[in-house]
């Protein structure tokens, strides 16, 4: 009988020593890539939240400008009384009540209080030219960040 002896060679000890730590390097590179990806996601989330806040303020400004235009449209006989210049933004008065004096004055006082309560540093300017009313609403986008521009919205409507 012929028997064949097969011998399998094991890698030499020097070959195995050269390979030690290679898996660790792969893990560290994977962690680095993961960390960069997570930082990118955090940046996107932060930017998204900031844009949402700015969009919410702009939407509120549109609703408030439309509110004043509709109030003026309901009181066309006294349209000229709705003209007001922006000044120092009024303080928010959560206990605001209308004094039931003049309708236009009550509308403007209620509107300016709503501006100050619903928008940070909110103020408004209303110009009347014939039957055209122009409403300018301004607010501070972020009071704690001086790098951002303030918000501004201007609506012009012919009544």
C-alpha positions as CSV (number, residue, x, y, z in Angstrom):
1,X,0.0,0.0,0.0
2,X,1.0,3.3,-0.9
3,X,0.2,5.9,1.6
4,X,0.6,9.5,0.9
5,X,1.5,11.8,3.6
6,X,0.2,15.3,3.2
7,X,1.8,18.0,5.3
8,X,0.3,21.3,5.7
9,X,2.6,24.2,6.4
10,X,1.6,26.6,9.1
11,X,2.4,30.2,8.6
12,X,5.6,31.1,10.1
13,X,5.6,33.0,13.4
14,X,7.2,36.0,11.8
15,X,4.3,36.3,9.3
16,X,1.8,36.2,12.1
17,X,3.6,38.8,14.1
18,X,3.6,41.2,11.1
19,X,-0.3,40.9,10.9
20,X,-1.0,41.8,14.5
21,X,-3.0,45.0,15.0
22,X,-4.3,45.2,11.4
23,X,-7.9,44.6,12.6
24,X,-7.6,47.3,15.2
25,X,-6.6,49.8,12.5
26,X,-9.7,48.9,10.4
27,X,-11.9,49.4,13.5
28,X,-10.4,52.8,14.2
29,X,-10.8,54.0,10.6
30,X,-14.5,52.8,10.7
31,X,-15.0,54.8,13.9
32,X,-13.5,57.9,12.4
33,X,-15.8,57.7,9.4
34,X,-18.8,57.1,11.7
35,X,-17.8,60.1,13.9
36,X,-17.6,62.4,10.8
37,X,-21.0,61.2,9.6
38,X,-22.6,61.8,13.0
39,X,-21.1,65.3,13.2
40,X,-22.5,66.0,9.8
41,X,-26.0,64.8,10.9
42,X,-25.8,67.0,14.0
43,X,-25.0,70.0,11.9
44,X,-27.9,69.3,9.5
45,X,-30.2,68.9,12.5
46,X,-29.1,72.2,14.0
47,X,-29.5,74.0,10.7
48,X,-32.9,72.5,10.2
49,X,-34.1,73.6,13.6
50,X,-32.9,77.2,13.0
51,X,-34.7,77.3,9.7
52,X,-37.9,76.0,11.3
53,X,-37.7,78.8,13.9
54,X,-37.2,81.4,11.2
55,X,-40.0,80.0,9.1
56,X,-42.4,80.0,12.1
57,X,-41.6,83.7,12.8
58,X,-42.2,84.6,9.1
59,X,-45.5,82.7,9.0
60,X,-46.6,84.5,12.2
61,X,-45.6,87.9,10.7
62,X,-47.7,87.1,7.5
63,X,-50.7,86.2,9.7
64,X,-50.4,89.4,11.8
65,X,-50.0,91.6,8.7
66,X,-53.1,90.0,7.1
67,X,-55.0,90.5,10.4
68,X,-54.4,94.2,10.3
69,X,-55.3,94.5,6.6
70,X,-58.6,92.7,7.3
71,X,-59.3,94.9,10.3
72,X,-58.7,98.0,8.1
73,X,-60.9,96.5,5.3
74,X,-63.7,96.0,7.8
75,X,-63.4,99.7,8.8
76,X,-62.9,101.4,5.4
77,X,-64.7,104.6,6.6
78,X,-61.8,105.3,9.0
79,X,-59.0,103.8,6.9
80,X,-56.7,106.8,7.4
81,X,-56.6,106.2,11.1
82,X,-54.8,102.9,10.6
83,X,-51.6,104.7,9.7
84,X,-48.9,104.1,12.3
85,X,-45.1,104.5,12.4
86,X,-42.8,101.9,13.9
87,X,-41.1,103.0,17.0
88,X,-39.8,101.2,20.0
89,X,-41.3,97.8,20.0
90,X,-44.0,97.7,22.7
91,X,-43.7,95.3,25.7
92,X,-45.9,92.3,25.6
93,X,-49.0,92.8,27.8
94,X,-50.6,89.4,28.5
95,X,-53.4,91.1,30.4
96,X,-54.2,93.4,27.5
97,X,-57.8,94.6,27.2
98,X,-59.4,96.8,24.6
99,X,-60.7,100.1,26.0
100,X,-63.6,100.3,23.5
101,X,-62.8,103.9,22.5
102,X,-62.1,104.3,18.8
103,X,-62.3,101.1,16.6
104,X,-59.1,102.0,14.6
105,X,-57.1,102.8,17.8
106,X,-58.3,99.6,19.5
107,X,-57.4,97.6,16.4
108,X,-53.9,99.1,16.3
109,X,-53.3,98.7,20.0
110,X,-54.4,95.1,19.9
111,X,-52.3,94.4,16.8
112,X,-49.1,96.0,18.2
113,X,-49.5,94.0,21.4
114,X,-49.9,90.8,19.4
115,X,-46.7,91.7,17.5
116,X,-44.8,92.1,20.6
117,X,-46.2,88.9,22.2
118,X,-45.9,86.6,19.2
119,X,-42.6,87.8,17.6
120,X,-39.3,88.5,19.4
121,X,-38.9,92.3,19.3
122,X,-41.9,92.5,16.9
123,X,-42.9,95.9,15.6
124,X,-45.0,97.2,12.8
125,X,-45.4,100.2,10.4
126,X,-48.6,100.9,8.5
127,X,-48.8,103.4,5.6
128,X,-52.0,104.4,3.9
129,X,-51.9,105.9,0.4
130,X,-55.5,106.3,-0.9
131,X,-56.9,102.8,-0.9
132,X,-53.5,101.1,-0.8
133,X,-52.3,99.9,2.6
134,X,-48.7,98.9,3.2
135,X,-47.9,96.9,6.3
136,X,-44.3,96.4,7.3
137,X,-43.6,93.9,10.1
138,X,-40.1,93.6,11.7
139,X,-38.8,91.3,14.3
140,X,-35.5,89.9,15.7
141,X,-34.7,86.6,14.2
142,X,-32.5,85.5,17.0
143,X,-31.8,87.8,19.9
144,X,-28.8,85.8,21.0
145,X,-27.0,85.8,17.6
146,X,-25.9,89.1,16.2
147,X,-24.6,87.5,12.9
148,X,-28.2,86.9,11.6
149,X,-30.2,89.6,9.9
150,X,-33.5,90.7,11.5
151,X,-36.7,89.5,9.9
152,X,-38.8,91.8,7.8
153,X,-42.0,91.4,5.9
154,X,-43.8,93.9,3.8
155,X,-47.3,93.4,2.4
156,X,-49.0,95.9,0.1
157,X,-52.7,95.5,-0.7
158,X,-55.2,97.6,-2.5
159,X,-58.5,97.7,-0.6
